[in-house]
Structure formats: C-alpha cells, structure tokens
Amino acid sequence: MTQTLPNMTQKYPLFIETVRWSDGHYHLTELHRQRLDRTRREVFGPTGETLPPDWLPPVPDEMKDLTVKCRVKYDTSIRTVEFEPYSPKKVSSLKLVDGGGIDYHLKYNDRTALSELSKMRGDADEVIIIKNGLITDTSYSNLVFATENGQFLTPDRPLLRGVMLSHLTTAGKVIPTRLRPEDLRPGNRYGIRCAFMINAMIPLGSTPPIDIRNIY
C-alpha cells in the first residue's frame, strides 16, 4: 500500500528510510528522523522544514497486528510512504566480495550498485562487501559478529551506519572493531564464531546466527 504526498515531482535524488512497525508501534523513530534530517542537510542544505515527533502516518488498519515495513521516500520533503507485511529472508551462508570504491554512506533509494554486488553471491545466500580490505556490510544490512567470550563486534567502517547499528552501539551492546576477511576464518584472533545480520527490520538475534564456516 502506497500513500503519495502532494507535489510529487522528481527534481532531486530520492532517499529512503525503512521503519519497522511491530507489537503495535513504530521502532527507533527518533533515530530515523535524525538520519533523514542529516541526509537532507548534507545533500540539500537547510530545507526550512522540521519534522514533528509524529512524522510517520498511521499504519493501515488491516496491518496493525503484523510486522510491517514502512518505506519512506524523500528528497527535500517526504514524497511517498509505503507499507507492506514483512518477514525476514532466510540467510545461512555469506560470500565475501570486493566492493571496489562503492560509496553508500547515504541511504539512496537507488540501490543499483548494491544489487550488482549481491548478484555476485553465487551459491551463497548473501554477500559481505569488502572495501579497502575491510569488512563492511551485506547488500542490505549491517553485521554483528559474536565471539567465543560473549562479545559482539561490528565493523568500524560500515558502508551505511544503520539506525539499529547506531542504537546498539550507543547502548554499548556492540563494539566497533577493525575487521578483515581473515578475521572470519576459524581460529581467528578475535574468536569470532558466527555472524548476525541487523537492520531496522532485523533486531540483533531475531534471525538465526550464521556460522563462520558458512562464510567464504
């Protein structure tokens, strides 16, 4: 279901925020709002528009008891809001791929570069993107790695700093760490044993861990 706001004219690149609705409410809305405002300031300069605390529209009645992906597309203003029921993909294997000079520090609606990298996954379910020799993200999530001593590490140079990652980092639940491909091999220096994919729709631990033996 899509709601189109007035004055939908495509003069600028579109950006996107994906907000989770579950258990009868939206999650991490303030972090989403802050990132939206930061993006607009960086790309467009002062826009003169301040989003109110209740900036998200109501979820359609028929979806209120579901987990819903609310997709907000915007440039200088919010242009469309889309709702769809959500269930996470099943991912049990990851392939390391070289992302070259990819830059996705802003959450563009155009994901062509990420989609092209995802096509390189071969028989794996998803990719881990390497940039400048360092572990970054998958094509649609940040990463958290669990160690044998109970720590949770996350790459210190993600392609995109997602709102779930920001939330976990601020709460002290994950430790930003410089990670290289060899750190995802058995016997690695950090004792990493498995990976979790996280994003606004996937809280830490809400999907099964991916054993590092299935990362190649």
C-alpha positions in Angstrom: 0.0 0.0 0.0 1.4 3.4 -1.0 0.5 6.8 0.1 1.6 9.6 -2.2 2.0 13.0 -0.8 1.2 16.2 -2.7 3.7 17.8 -5.1 5.5 14.6 -6.1 8.0 16.0 -8.5 11.3 14.2 -9.1 13.8 17.1 -9.2 16.4 15.5 -6.8 17.7 12.0 -6.0 15.4 10.1 -3.7 16.5 8.7 -0.3 14.7 6.2 1.8 14.0 5.3 5.5 12.7 1.9 6.3 10.9 1.9 9.6 9.7 -1.2 11.5 6.2 -1.5 12.9 5.6 -4.4 15.3 3.9 -5.0 18.6 1.5 -2.1 17.8 4.1 0.6 17.4 6.9 2.0 15.3 10.5 1.4 16.4 13.6 3.7 16.6 11.6 6.6 15.0 13.8 9.3 16.5 16.9 7.8 15.0 15.2 7.5 11.6 14.1 11.2 11.9 17.6 12.3 12.8 19.2 10.5 9.9 16.6 11.8 7.5 17.4 15.4 8.6 21.2 14.8 8.4 20.8 13.5 4.9 18.8 16.5 3.8 21.2 18.9 5.3 24.2 17.2 3.7 22.6 17.0 0.2 20.3 20.0 0.0 21.5 22.3 2.7 18.9 23.9 5.1 15.5 23.0 3.9 13.4 25.0 6.4 11.3 22.0 7.2 11.3 20.3 10.6 9.6 17.0 11.0 7.3 16.8 14.0 7.7 13.9 16.5 4.7 12.2 15.0 6.1 12.4 11.5 5.0 8.9 10.4 1.4 8.3 9.2 -0.8 5.6 10.8 -0.3 2.0 9.7 -3.3 0.7 7.7 -5.8 -0.9 10.0 -5.5 -4.3 8.3 -1.8 -4.4 9.1 -1.7 -3.1 12.6 -1.3 -6.6 14.1 1.5 -7.6 11.8 5.2 -6.8 11.5 5.2 -4.1 8.8 7.9 -2.5 6.7 7.2 1.2 6.4 9.2 2.6 3.5 9.5 6.5 3.4 10.9 8.0 0.2 12.0 11.6 0.4 14.2 14.4 -1.0 13.7 17.9 0.3 10.3 16.6 1.6 8.7 13.3 2.2 7.3 12.1 -1.2 5.7 8.6 -0.6 5.1 6.3 2.3 4.6 2.6 1.5 3.5 -0.3 3.8 4.0 -4.0 3.3 3.9 -7.0 5.7 7.4 -8.2 6.5 9.2 -11.4 7.1 13.0 -11.8 7.1 14.8 -13.7 4.4 16.5 -16.9 5.4 20.2 -16.5 5.2 22.6 -19.2 6.2 25.7 -18.5 4.0 27.7 -15.4 3.0 30.2 -14.8 0.3 33.0 -12.2 0.5 33.0 -9.9 -2.5 35.1 -6.9 -3.4 33.0 -3.7 -3.4 35.7 -1.6 -5.1 35.1 2.1 -4.4 31.4 1.8 -3.5 30.0 4.7 -1.5 26.7 4.2 0.2 27.0 6.4 3.3 23.6 7.9 2.5 20.6 5.7 2.1 19.7 6.3 -1.5 16.6 4.8 -3.0 18.7 3.8 -6.0 20.4 0.6 -4.9 21.8 -0.4 -8.2 25.4 -0.8 -7.1 24.4 -2.9 -4.1 22.2 -5.1 -6.2 25.0 -5.7 -8.7 27.3 -6.8 -5.8 24.5 -9.1 -4.5 24.4 -10.8 -7.8 28.0 -12.0 -7.2 26.9 -14.2 -4.3 27.0 -17.4 -6.4 25.6 -20.3 -4.4 25.6 -18.3 -1.1 22.5 -16.6 0.2 24.0 -13.1 0.5 27.3 -11.2 0.2 29.7 -9.5 2.6 31.1 -6.4 0.9 34.9 -5.8 1.3 36.1 -2.2 0.9 39.8 -1.2 1.1 40.5 -4.7 2.5 38.0 -4.3 5.4 34.7 -6.0 6.3 31.7 -3.6 5.9 28.1 -4.7 5.3 25.9 -7.1 3.4 23.9 -5.7 0.5 21.0 -4.8 2.8 22.2 -5.0 6.4 24.9 -4.2 8.9 26.8 -7.1 10.5 27.5 -8.1 14.1 29.9 -10.9 15.0 29.6 -13.0 18.2 32.9 -14.1 19.8 33.6 -17.1 22.0 33.9 -14.9 25.1 30.5 -13.4 24.6 31.4 -10.1 23.0 29.6 -8.7 19.9 31.8 -7.0 17.4 30.7 -4.8 14.4 32.8 -3.5 11.6 34.1 0.0 12.4 33.7 1.2 8.8 30.3 0.2 7.6 29.1 1.4 4.2 25.9 2.7 5.9 25.5 3.4 9.6 22.1 1.9 10.1 19.7 3.0 12.8 19.8 -0.4 14.5 23.6 -0.3 14.5 23.5 3.2 16.0 21.1 2.1 18.6 23.2 -1.0 19.6 26.5 1.0 19.6 25.1 3.8 21.8 23.7 1.2 24.2 27.2 -0.4 24.4 25.9 -3.7 23.1 28.3 -3.9 20.2 31.9 -2.9 19.9 33.1 -1.2 16.6 36.2 -3.2 15.5 38.6 -3.1 12.5 37.8 -6.4 10.8 39.4 -8.0 7.8 38.5 -11.1 5.8 40.9 -13.3 7.7 39.1 -12.4 11.0 36.2 -14.5 9.7 38.2 -17.7 9.5 38.2 -20.5 12.1 40.9 -19.8 14.7 40.8 -16.0 14.1 42.4 -13.6 16.5 39.0 -12.4 18.0 37.5 -15.8 18.5 34.6 -14.9 16.2 32.3 -17.8 15.8 29.2 -16.6 14.0 27.6 -13.6 12.3 24.2 -11.8 12.7 22.6 -9.6 10.1 21.0 -6.5 11.5 19.0 -3.5 10.2 15.9 -1.6 11.2 13.7 -4.6 10.3 16.1 -7.2 11.9 16.9 -6.7 15.6 20.0 -8.4 16.9 19.2 -12.1 17.5 15.9 -12.1 15.7 17.3 -14.3 12.9 19.5 -17.4 13.3 23.3 -16.9 13.5 25.4 -17.7 10.5 28.4 -20.0 11.4 31.7 -18.6 10.1 32.3 -21.9 8.4 29.5 -20.8 6.0 31.3 -17.5 5.2 33.6 -17.9 2.2 
